[in-house]
Amino acid sequence: MGTTAVPNFKRIPAAAPAPVSSLNPTLSNALALNEHVDIETTNDITPTMVPIPSNPFPIAVLDTDQCVAARQWENLITGVGQRFHSLAEFREALRKYSIAHAFNFVYKKNEHQRVTVKCKVEGCPWRIHASKLLTTQLVCVKTMRPVHNCQEVASKAPFRAKRSWVGNLIKGKVKEYPKIKLKDIAVELKSNYGIDLNYSQARRAKEYAREQLLGSYKDAYSELRFFCEKIMDTNPGSLASFSTKEDSSFNRLFVCFHALESGFLQGFRPLLFLDYTRLNSRYQGMLLTATAADGDDGAFPVAFAVVDEENDDNWHWFLTQLKAMVTPPGTPGQIAFVAGFQKGIRESLREIVGGECYHAYCLEYLAEKLNKDLKGHLSHDARRLMVHG
């Protein structure tokens, strides 16, 4: 098996929940928390009259030129007697309502039957209490103090971003623009809703949105066996295989479609480039590739593998799978494999393919190695002249 240098071919490098109509849409007063009305047995609400200022929400007002989307949430909660289908719907409406009115809240009670919430700013009188009705599964706002006195403090309170909530908010945008940048997500949420997100919050929200649209990584790995079977069923002549470790975790995956194998054998020079690159996904790993060069020196993918790391064993396994596809019995001629100095390639080619192939080094790799070997012996300009001419 000879070793030659060849020319350097191109390398692979929710909508807001709609609350049930209020029992009294014209109600303009609220109950103090210590007042009680028997809402279970009557539809007539006669609360104790509490004077309310003309503007019951004297907290930070959203800029009319910004937070356009949040303004639709300003009246999601109207007052005592308003009904919701569930406590989950009430909590969702409460969160959006607080964003629209630029304040934060804390739960005093958060149970299966009732929810009591107060403004997060100490001393602010704003409160609301809702619970399930005895006769139905509906949830009713029993008491509410709608007045804030924390304008300056509340307007600066950071939004408590939940991964799932923000993820659902941006799911449509992620579906439309799968490669949207985290910075753009943060800018859009600030512009539309007045929500400030840091990098970590935006990343977690985008991950959640992608999981809702495409499924989780864990689910995808569990479908690998089905994935490989379907590739070979729907693409006769293809090869798709994977293996797991002793603890049943993912080890490696190999895929070569019959159309790519057939195209290489029938229409390309017997020349394959072997390379690898690191995968920047949650579970990382390495992508091993075998690529041909077409008549215009463009890249033509022949086969690929995903492995846990780049080492002798994985290259040996990859080349074993590749040989079965690109050197079938009766194939005329010998294939030249072009690679760098990856671990195990030379030995694996000699062992697996033997005299049926040539092994060549990419000129770019040779130049890089020569430059590295000369470092410390020659100046930078001298090395550059010698390597690049």
C-alpha positions in Angstrom: 0.0 0.0 0.0 1.7 3.2 -1.2 1.7 6.6 0.4 1.4 9.6 -1.9 0.4 13.3 -1.8 -2.6 14.4 -3.8 -4.0 17.9 -4.6 -6.0 19.5 -1.9 -9.7 19.0 -2.9 -12.4 21.0 -1.1 -13.0 19.6 2.4 -16.2 19.2 4.2 -15.6 21.6 6.2 -51.0 30.3 23.3 -52.7 32.4 22.8 -53.8 34.0 26.1 -56.3 32.0 28.0 -59.8 33.3 27.7 -61.4 33.6 31.1 -65.1 32.8 31.6 -67.2 35.9 31.5 -67.4 37.7 34.8 -70.6 37.3 36.8 -71.0 41.1 36.8 -69.1 42.7 34.0 -69.9 46.2 35.2 -68.5 45.6 38.7 -66.1 48.4 39.6 -65.4 47.7 43.2 -63.5 45.0 45.0 -63.7 43.2 48.4 -61.2 43.5 51.2 -59.5 40.2 51.9 -61.3 39.9 55.2 -64.7 40.2 53.6 -66.7 37.1 52.5 -69.4 36.6 50.0 -71.2 33.3 49.5 -70.6 32.9 45.8 -71.3 29.2 46.0 -75.1 29.7 46.4 -75.9 32.9 44.5 -75.0 34.7 41.3 -75.7 38.1 42.9 -72.5 39.7 44.2 -73.0 42.5 46.6 -69.6 43.3 47.9 -68.8 45.8 50.6 -68.2 49.1 48.8 -64.6 50.1 48.9 -63.6 53.4 47.4 -61.3 52.9 44.4 -59.4 55.6 42.7 -60.1 56.4 39.0 -56.9 54.6 38.1 -56.9 51.3 40.1 -53.5 50.4 38.7 -51.2 53.3 39.4 -48.0 51.4 38.7 -45.6 51.6 35.8 -47.4 52.1 32.5 -46.0 50.3 29.5 -44.7 52.5 26.7 -47.3 52.7 24.0 -44.6 52.3 21.3 -43.3 49.1 23.0 -44.7 46.0 24.6 -47.5 45.9 22.1 -48.2 42.2 22.6 -48.4 42.6 26.4 -51.2 45.3 26.2 -53.7 42.6 25.2 -53.2 41.1 28.6 -54.1 44.2 30.6 -57.7 43.1 31.3 -57.3 39.4 31.7 -58.3 39.8 35.3 -61.3 42.1 35.9 -62.1 41.7 39.6 -64.3 39.8 42.0 -66.7 37.3 40.5 -64.6 36.5 37.4 -64.5 32.9 36.6 -61.9 30.6 35.0 -62.1 27.0 33.9 -59.3 25.9 36.1 -56.6 27.1 38.6 -54.0 26.6 35.8 -55.9 29.0 33.6 -56.2 31.5 36.4 -52.4 31.3 37.1 -51.6 31.8 33.4 -53.9 34.8 33.3 -52.3 36.2 36.5 -48.8 35.9 35.1 -49.7 37.7 31.8 -51.7 40.3 33.8 -48.7 41.0 36.0 -46.5 41.4 32.9 -49.0 43.8 31.3 -49.1 45.9 34.4 -45.3 45.6 35.2 -45.3 44.2 38.6 -44.2 40.9 40.3 -46.2 38.8 42.7 -45.7 36.0 45.2 -47.9 33.2 46.2 -49.2 33.2 49.8 -51.2 30.0 49.1 -50.9 27.9 46.0 -53.0 24.8 46.5 -55.2 22.4 44.5 -58.4 24.2 45.6 -57.3 27.8 46.1 -54.7 30.4 45.3 -53.8 33.6 47.2 -51.4 36.1 45.7 -49.9 39.4 46.8 -47.7 42.0 45.3 -44.0 41.2 45.8 -43.2 44.6 47.1 -43.4 44.7 50.9 -46.3 46.9 52.1 -48.1 47.1 48.8 -51.9 46.3 49.4 -52.5 44.6 46.0 -53.9 41.1 46.6 -56.1 38.5 44.9 -57.7 35.3 46.1 -59.4 32.6 43.9 -60.8 29.2 44.7 -62.8 26.4 43.2 -66.6 26.5 43.5 -68.2 23.7 45.4 -70.9 23.0 42.8 -68.7 23.1 39.7 -65.0 22.7 38.7 -64.9 26.4 37.8 -62.6 28.8 39.7 -63.9 32.1 40.9 -62.1 35.3 42.1 -63.4 35.7 45.6 -61.6 38.8 46.8 -59.3 41.3 45.2 -57.5 44.5 46.3 -56.6 46.1 42.9 -54.7 49.1 44.2 -50.9 49.3 44.1 -48.7 51.9 45.9 -45.4 50.6 44.6 -45.0 52.3 41.3 -41.3 53.0 41.3 -40.2 49.8 43.0 -42.5 47.4 41.1 -41.6 48.9 37.7 -38.0 47.7 38.3 -38.8 44.2 39.6 -37.3 41.5 37.4 -39.6 39.1 35.7 -39.4 35.6 37.1 -38.9 33.7 33.8 -40.0 30.1 33.8 -38.4 27.9 31.1 -41.7 26.3 30.1 -43.7 29.5 30.1 -41.3 31.6 28.0 -40.7 28.5 25.8 -44.4 28.3 24.9 -44.4 32.1 24.3 -41.6 31.9 21.7 -42.5 28.5 20.2 -44.1 30.0 17.1 -41.0 32.2 16.5 -38.6 29.2 16.9 -40.8 27.1 14.5 -40.6 29.9 11.9 -36.9 30.7 12.4 -35.2 27.5 13.8 -31.8 29.2 13.9 -32.9 32.4 15.7 -30.2 33.8 17.9 -30.6 34.0 21.7 -29.9 37.7 21.5 -32.8 38.2 19.0 -35.1 36.2 21.3 -34.3 38.5 24.3 -34.7 41.6 22.2 -38.1 40.5 20.9 -39.4 39.6 24.3 -38.3 43.0 25.7 -39.9 44.8 22.8 -43.2 42.9 22.7 -43.7 42.1 26.4 -41.3 44.2 28.4 -39.6 41.0 29.7 -35.9 41.1 30.4 -34.1 37.7 29.8 -30.5 36.9 30.3 -28.5 34.6 28.1 -29.2 31.5 30.2 -32.9 32.1 30.4 -33.2 32.6 26.6 -31.2 29.5 26.0 -33.3 27.3 28.3 -36.5 28.8 26.8 -35.4 28.0 23.2 -34.4 24.5 24.2 -37.9 23.9 25.7 -39.5 25.3 22.5 -37.5 23.0 20.3 -38.4 20.1 22.5 -42.1 20.9 22.1 -41.7 21.2 18.4 -39.3 18.4 17.6 -39.3 16.2 20.7 -36.5 15.7 23.3 -33.0 14.5 22.7 -33.8 11.5 24.9 -36.8 10.5 22.8 -34.8 10.9 19.6 -32.0 8.5 20.9 -34.6 5.9 21.9 -35.9 5.9 18.3 -32.6 5.1 16.7 -33.4 1.5 16.1 -36.6 2.4 14.4 -34.8 5.1 12.4 -32.2 2.6 11.1 -34.8 0.0 10.2 -36.9 2.6 8.3 -33.8 3.8 6.3 -33.1 0.3 5.1 -36.8 -0.5 4.5 -37.5 2.7 2.4 -34.0 2.9 0.8 -33.2 -0.7 -0.3 -29.5 -1.3 -0.6 -28.7 1.3 2.1 -26.8 0.5 5.4 -27.8 2.0 8.7 -26.5 0.5 11.9 -25.9 1.6 15.5 -24.5 0.1 18.7 -24.8 0.9 22.4 -22.4 0.6 25.4 -22.8 -1.9 28.2 -25.0 0.5 30.1 -27.3 0.8 27.0 -26.2 4.4 26.3 -25.5 5.5 22.8 -22.1 4.5 21.3 -22.1 5.0 17.5 -24.2 5.3 14.4 -23.3 4.6 10.7 -25.4 5.7 7.7 -24.7 5.2 4.0 -27.6 5.6 1.6 -27.7 3.4 -1.5 -28.2 6.4 -3.8 -25.0 8.0 -2.6 -23.1 4.7 -2.7 -24.3 4.1 -6.3 -23.5 7.6 -7.4 -20.0 7.3 -6.1 -19.3 3.9 -7.7 -20.8 4.8 -11.1 -19.9 8.4 -11.6 -16.9 9.5 -9.5 -13.2 9.1 -9.4 -12.1 6.4 -7.0 -11.1 8.9 -4.4 -12.5 9.3 -0.9 -11.7 12.0 1.7 -11.9 10.9 5.4 -12.4 13.6 8.0 -14.1 14.4 11.3 -15.5 17.3 13.2 -16.8 17.9 16.7 -20.6 18.1 17.2 -21.7 21.0 19.3 -25.0 19.5 20.6 -26.1 18.8 24.1 -24.4 15.3 24.1 -21.6 16.4 21.8 -19.6 13.5 20.1 -17.8 13.3 16.8 -19.0 13.2 13.2 -16.8 11.0 10.9 -17.3 11.5 7.2 -16.3 9.9 3.9 -16.7 12.4 1.0 -16.0 12.2 -2.7 -15.1 15.1 -5.1 -17.3 15.6 -8.2 -16.2 17.0 -11.6 -16.1 20.5 -10.2 -14.2 19.5 -7.1 -17.4 19.9 -5.1 -18.1 17.8 -2.0 -20.3 14.7 -2.5 -21.2 12.9 0.8 -20.9 9.2 0.6 -21.2 8.0 4.2 -21.1 9.4 7.8 -21.0 8.1 11.4 -21.7 9.7 14.7 -19.4 8.4 17.5 -18.7 9.3 21.1 -15.1 10.2 20.4 -12.4 10.1 17.7 -10.1 7.1 18.4 -8.6 4.0 16.8 -11.5 1.8 17.6 -14.2 4.1 16.1 -12.1 4.7 12.9 -11.7 0.9 12.6 -15.5 0.4 13.0 -16.3 3.2 10.5 -13.9 1.9 7.8 -15.3 -1.7 8.3 -18.8 -0.4 7.6 -17.6 1.8 4.7 -15.7 -1.0 3.0 -18.9 -3.1 2.7 -20.5 -0.3 0.8 -17.8 1.2 -1.5 -15.8 -2.0 -2.3 -18.4 -4.6 -3.1 -17.2 -7.8 -4.8 -16.4 -7.3 -8.5 -15.7 -3.6 -8.1 -12.8 -2.8 -10.6 -9.9 -0.6 -9.6 -8.6 0.6 -6.3 -9.8 3.5 -4.1 -7.4 6.2 -2.8 -8.3 7.3 0.7 -7.2 10.9 1.5 -6.9 11.8 5.2 -4.8 13.7 7.7 -3.0 12.1 10.7 -6.1 10.9 12.5 -5.6 8.2 15.0 -5.9 4.7 13.6 -6.7 5.4 10.0 -3.4 4.1 8.4 -3.4 0.9 10.5 -7.1 0.3 10.0 -6.9 0.8 6.2 -4.0 -1.7 6.0 -5.9 -4.2 8.1 -9.4 -3.8 6.6 -8.8 -2.9 2.9 -5.2 -4.2 2.5 -3.8 -3.9 -1.0 -7.1 -2.8 -2.5 -6.5 0.8 -1.7 -4.0 3.7 -1.5 -3.6 6.0 1.4 -2.7 9.6 0.7 -2.3 12.7 2.9 -4.1 15.9 2.2 -1.6 18.6 1.2 -3.1 21.0 3.7 -2.4 18.6 6.5 1.1 18.1 5.2 1.7 21.8 5.2 0.3 22.2 8.7 2.6 19.4 10.0 5.7 20.8 8.2 5.0 24.3 9.7 4.6 22.7 13.2 7.8 20.7 12.8 9.8 23.8 11.8 8.5 26.0 14.6 11.3 26.9 16.9 14.0 26.2 14.2 13.0 28.9 11.7 11.4 32.3 11.8 7.8 32.8 11.0 8.6 34.4 7.6 11.0 31.6 6.7 8.5 28.9 7.6 5.8 30.7 5.6 8.1 30.9 2.5 9.1 27.3 2.8 5.6 26.0 3.4 3.6 28.2 1.0 6.3 29.1 -1.4 
